[in-house]
Amino acid sequence: MILRWLTGKSKPIDMTKFLIVGLGNIGSDYKNTRHNIGFEVIDFIAQKHNVELLEVKLGKKGTFNFKGKKIIILKPSTFMNRSGKAVRYWALKENIAIQNILIITDDLNLPLASLRLKGKGSDGGHNGLKDIEAQLNTPHYPRLRFGIKSHENRFNQVDFVLGEFTSEEQTQLQDSIKKCSEMVISFAQLGLEKTMNLFNGKTA
């Protein structure tokens, strides 16, 4: 399952390159909102590995090398509903295999700060994932889901995901954001299956 399925070209794929995409919306109105947890993870990774995120076409991008692997981190500037446009553009430009793409996204169905890595799946009603599936023409791409589930039984979903985390929630998130960073490195070094076995079901 490699990216040439999208292009019909037989250009060799560099399996040492990885594209890590954190989903979110650009602009100060969306900063620190639940829907932007993917952006927060990318910012943490950039800081941890001393990477400068530069303005590029369709997003902010940085690159670093880790034990022979080239890791490209990306925050799309297309807004959530068109996330797939940025993912497709940079995956094709960097010649990255679909299985070497990792999408970091918020998930309303997972408890707050819980993490789940999967190699495929439905979009679960998430517009960012929906557009990525449409742009890649497959649901078979790795995604790291970050739980933002509310404790309330009834709430407005749009208002909730576009609302800011409370200070108490922010405290809960920090260990999981750090764990996401560790999972990204593991994904690049050990692969999807081993990383799932190491981290899925474990507390932050």
DARA-V359996 format. One record per backbone hydrogen bond with DSSP energy under -0.5 kcal/mol. CO is the residue of the C=O (numbers start at 1). NH is the residue of the N-H. If there is no record, write none. Layout:
[[CO;NH] [CO;NH]]
//
This chain:
[[1;99] [2;5] [3;6] [3;7] [4;8] [13;15] [14;17] [16;70] [18;20] [18;72] [19;21] [19;102] [20;22] [20;74] [21;23] [21;104] [22;76] [23;38] [23;39] [27;30] [27;31] [28;31] [30;33] [32;165] [33;36] [34;37] [36;39] [36;40] [37;41] [38;42] [39;43] [40;44] [41;45] [42;46] [43;47] [44;48] [45;49] [46;51] [47;50] [51;53] [52;54] [54;61] [56;59] [58;77] [59;56] [60;75] [61;54] [62;73] [64;71] [66;69] [69;66] [69;71] [70;18] [70;72] [71;64] [71;73] [72;20] [73;62] [74;22] [74;76] [75;60] [79;82] [80;83] [82;85] [82;86] [83;86] [83;87] [84;88] [85;89] [86;90] [87;91] [88;92] [89;93] [90;94] [91;95] [91;96] [95;14] [97;100] [98;101] [100;19] [101;142] [102;21] [102;104] [103;105] [103;144] [104;23] [105;146] [107;110] [107;148] [110;149] [111;114] [114;147] [115;201] [116;145] [118;143] [123;126] [125;127] [126;130] [127;131] [128;132] [129;133] [130;134] [131;135] [132;136] [133;137] [133;138] [139;121] [139;141] [142;103] [143;118] [143;145] [144;105] [145;116] [145;147] [146;107] [147;113] [155;157] [156;160] [157;161] [158;162] [160;163] [161;35] [163;34] [166;170] [167;171] [168;172] [169;173] [170;174] [172;176] [173;177] [174;178] [175;179] [176;180] [177;181] [178;182] [179;183] [180;184] [181;185] [182;186] [183;187] [184;188] [185;189] [186;190] [186;191] [187;191] [191;195] [192;196] [193;197] [194;198] [195;199] [196;200] [199;202]]
//
